[in-house]
């Protein structure tokens, strides 16, 4: 359909530190917005009962993703 003859090298144009920074900022903003929306819509109280399981799953994401 649409064939681009020119490719844009984002890594060369912006650099890896800027791309990583913008990705982190976008992730944090999306988390905060979704957290506020879910907190507003939820009627159940928040707790940290399963936080250790959450941390374990977060740390296991990278090795599982790489395999």
Buried (B, 14 or more C-beta within 10 A) or exposed (E): EEEEEEEEEEEEEEEEEEEEEEEEEEEEEEEEEEEEEEEEEEEEEEEEEEEEEEEEEEEEEEEEEEE
